[in-house]
Amino acid sequence: MISMTPESLHQAFLNTRYIVHLEPDVTLRNYDKSTDLLTRLPHLTSWAFITAWNPLPEILTMAKNFARNGLLRARLEEGKYIVHEGTGISADGIWAEAFFLIENITLAEAHTIAKDFGQLAFVYGGREKGNELVYIE
């Protein structure tokens, strides 16, 4: 179980760095305009960073997290999404989770997928507004 307050958890989400594993890697943060990402992938109109790791409030083993992300990847492939692997890293570098950058996904689709995998929040981005943290209702 996670023992963070809602405020500290929100701050941790905001301070996470998202590293998209392209050649070379692209590092993004919440509320960035994502110019490096758009330079590398100019066809993007929208995107989401979603993981299946550690559905809150549970902290799972590495094996379970990788298995869950395998199920997420399968679902994304079935949906014909283009995905890129990435890593979300906490500001202090102590915590990291694997995620997928999903190309040209709608906010509603991203919300449904993140909710189905037990996530509290995900990051959604668009060409004009950059990345923003979206909580699951």
C-alpha positions in Angstrom: 0.0 0.0 0.0 1.1 3.5 -0.7 1.2 5.8 2.2 1.6 9.2 0.6 -0.9 12.1 1.2 -2.9 13.2 -1.8 -0.9 16.4 -1.9 2.5 14.6 -1.9 1.3 12.1 -4.4 0.1 14.9 -6.7 3.5 16.7 -6.4 5.3 13.4 -7.1 3.2 13.0 -10.3 4.0 16.6 -11.3 7.7 16.2 -10.8 8.1 12.9 -12.7 10.3 13.0 -15.7 9.1 10.9 -18.7 11.9 9.5 -20.9 10.7 8.2 -24.2 13.1 5.7 -25.6 13.6 7.0 -29.1 17.1 7.3 -30.7 18.2 9.4 -28.8 15.9 9.5 -25.8 13.5 12.4 -25.4 12.8 13.7 -21.8 9.5 15.3 -21.0 7.8 16.8 -18.0 4.2 17.7 -17.1 3.1 20.9 -18.7 6.0 21.0 -21.1 5.2 22.0 -24.7 7.0 18.9 -25.9 8.9 20.6 -28.7 11.6 17.8 -28.7 9.0 15.2 -29.0 7.2 17.0 -31.8 10.5 17.5 -33.6 11.2 13.8 -33.5 7.6 12.7 -34.2 6.2 15.6 -36.3 3.0 13.7 -37.2 1.8 13.6 -33.6 -1.4 15.5 -32.8 -2.0 13.9 -29.4 -0.4 11.3 -27.1 -0.7 9.7 -23.7 1.8 8.3 -21.3 0.2 5.2 -19.7 1.5 2.4 -17.5 -0.1 -0.7 -16.0 2.4 -0.6 -13.1 1.4 -0.4 -9.5 -2.3 0.2 -9.6 -2.8 2.5 -6.6 -2.8 1.9 -3.8 -0.9 -1.4 -4.5 2.8 -1.7 -5.0 3.4 -4.8 -7.0 6.5 -6.9 -7.7 8.6 -6.3 -10.7 7.4 -9.5 -12.3 3.8 -8.6 -11.8 4.4 -5.1 -13.1 6.1 -6.4 -16.3 3.3 -8.9 -16.8 0.7 -6.1 -16.4 2.5 -3.9 -18.9 2.6 -6.9 -21.3 -1.2 -7.0 -21.1 -1.3 -3.3 -21.7 1.0 -3.6 -24.7 -1.3 -6.4 -26.1 -4.3 -4.2 -25.7 -2.6 -1.3 -27.5 -1.5 -3.5 -30.3 -5.0 -4.9 -30.7 -6.2 -1.3 -30.9 -3.7 -0.6 -33.7 -2.0 2.1 -31.7 1.6 3.1 -32.4 3.5 2.9 -29.1 7.0 3.7 -27.9 8.5 2.4 -24.6 9.5 4.8 -21.9 10.4 5.2 -18.3 8.8 7.6 -15.7 11.4 8.6 -13.1 10.7 10.4 -9.8 12.5 13.8 -9.2 14.8 12.1 -6.7 15.6 9.2 -9.0 14.6 6.6 -6.5 11.4 5.4 -8.2 10.9 4.4 -11.8 8.1 2.8 -13.8 7.9 1.6 -17.4 5.2 3.3 -19.5 4.1 3.5 -23.1 3.8 6.7 -25.2 0.7 6.1 -27.3 0.6 8.1 -30.5 -2.6 10.0 -31.7 -4.9 8.7 -29.0 -8.0 10.6 -27.9 -8.4 11.8 -24.3 -11.4 9.5 -23.9 -9.6 6.5 -25.2 -6.6 7.2 -22.9 -8.9 7.7 -19.9 -10.6 4.4 -20.5 -7.4 2.4 -20.9 -5.7 4.0 -17.8 -8.9 3.3 -15.8 -9.1 -0.3 -17.0 -5.5 -0.8 -15.7 -6.2 0.7 -12.3 -4.3 3.9 -12.7 -5.0 7.0 -10.6 -3.8 9.3 -13.3 -2.0 9.5 -16.7 -0.3 12.2 -18.7 -2.0 13.4 -21.9 -0.5 15.7 -24.5 -1.5 17.7 -27.5 0.3 19.7 -30.1 -0.9 23.1 -28.8 -1.1 22.6 -25.0 1.7 20.2 -24.2 1.5 17.6 -21.5 -0.9 17.6 -18.6 -1.7 15.4 -15.7 -5.2 13.8 -16.0 -6.8 12.1 -13.0 -9.2 9.2 -13.3 -12.6 10.0 -11.8 
